[in-house]
Amino acid sequence: MEVNAPWPGTVQEIAVSAGDRVERDQPLLTLEAMKMLTPILAPEAGTVGAVQVAVGDFVEERAVLLTLEAGGPV
């Protein structure tokens, strides 16, 4: 599954790497828009596939931030 940007903004922090196992609602990265920091949370448990962005990148609305493979922590 793709995790997309809910609105345009700048990536401020990335809290996960490819291969990390995450739980539902775990923070994945932080996006800044209009001077507000918003954590982007995992929509479900799984394993992080590819991280498509880097700190400092400006992303458009609906841009793919990272991929998440189904199957959460055991």
BADRENGU-449243 format. One record per residue (C-alpha): z, x, y. Coordinates in Angstrom, 1 decimal, m for minus. Layout:
BEGIN
site c3:Z c1:X c2:Y
...
END
This chain:
BEGIN
site c3:0.0 c1:0.0 c2:0.0
site c3:m0.7 c1:1.1 c2:3.5
site c3:2.1 c1:1.2 c2:6.2
site c3:0.5 c1:0.5 c2:9.5
site c3:1.5 c1:0.8 c2:13.1
site c3:2.7 c1:m2.5 c2:14.5
site c3:1.4 c1:m1.5 c2:18.0
site c3:0.0 c1:1.6 c2:19.8
site c3:2.5 c1:4.4 c2:20.3
site c3:3.4 c1:8.0 c2:19.8
site c3:4.9 c1:9.4 c2:16.6
site c3:8.3 c1:10.9 c2:17.5
site c3:9.8 c1:11.7 c2:14.1
site c3:8.8 c1:11.7 c2:10.5
site c3:11.7 c1:11.2 c2:8.1
site c3:9.8 c1:11.4 c2:4.8
site c3:7.2 c1:13.6 c2:3.0
site c3:4.6 c1:12.9 c2:0.3
site c3:6.3 c1:12.5 c2:m3.0
site c3:9.6 c1:11.2 c2:m1.6
site c3:11.1 c1:8.1 c2:m3.3
site c3:12.2 c1:5.5 c2:m0.8
site c3:14.1 c1:2.2 c2:m0.9
site c3:13.1 c1:m1.0 c2:0.9
site c3:14.1 c1:m0.9 c2:4.6
site c3:14.6 c1:2.9 c2:4.6
site c3:13.3 c1:4.5 c2:7.8
site c3:10.0 c1:6.3 c2:7.3
site c3:9.2 c1:7.4 c2:10.9
site c3:9.9 c1:6.6 c2:14.5
site c3:7.3 c1:5.3 c2:16.9
site c3:7.7 c1:5.4 c2:20.7
site c3:6.0 c1:2.7 c2:22.8
site c3:6.8 c1:1.9 c2:26.4
site c3:9.8 c1:4.3 c2:26.3
site c3:11.3 c1:2.4 c2:23.4
site c3:11.9 c1:4.1 c2:20.0
site c3:11.2 c1:1.9 c2:17.0
site c3:11.9 c1:2.9 c2:13.4
site c3:9.2 c1:2.0 c2:11.0
site c3:10.9 c1:0.9 c2:7.8
site c3:9.6 c1:0.9 c2:4.2
site c3:8.4 c1:m2.6 c2:3.3
site c3:9.3 c1:m2.1 c2:m0.3
site c3:10.7 c1:0.6 c2:m2.6
site c3:8.3 c1:3.2 c2:m3.8
site c3:7.0 c1:6.7 c2:m3.6
site c3:5.4 c1:8.1 c2:m0.4
site c3:1.8 c1:8.9 c2:m1.1
site c3:0.1 c1:10.6 c2:1.9
site c3:1.5 c1:10.9 c2:5.3
site c3:m1.5 c1:10.3 c2:7.6
site c3:0.1 c1:11.2 c2:11.0
site c3:2.0 c1:14.1 c2:12.6
site c3:4.8 c1:14.3 c2:15.2
site c3:3.1 c1:13.9 c2:18.6
site c3:0.1 c1:11.9 c2:17.4
site c3:m0.8 c1:8.8 c2:19.4
site c3:m1.8 c1:5.9 c2:17.1
site c3:m3.5 c1:2.7 c2:17.7
site c3:m2.3 c1:m0.7 c2:16.6
site c3:m2.8 c1:m1.2 c2:12.8
site c3:m3.5 c1:2.6 c2:12.3
site c3:m2.5 c1:3.8 c2:8.8
site c3:0.7 c1:5.8 c2:9.2
site c3:1.3 c1:6.6 c2:5.5
site c3:0.7 c1:5.2 c2:2.0
site c3:3.4 c1:3.9 c2:m0.3
site c3:3.0 c1:3.7 c2:m4.1
site c3:4.8 c1:0.9 c2:m5.9
site c3:7.8 c1:1.7 c2:m8.0
site c3:11.1 c1:2.3 c2:m6.4
site c3:14.0 c1:4.6 c2:m7.2
site c3:15.4 c1:4.3 c2:m10.7
END
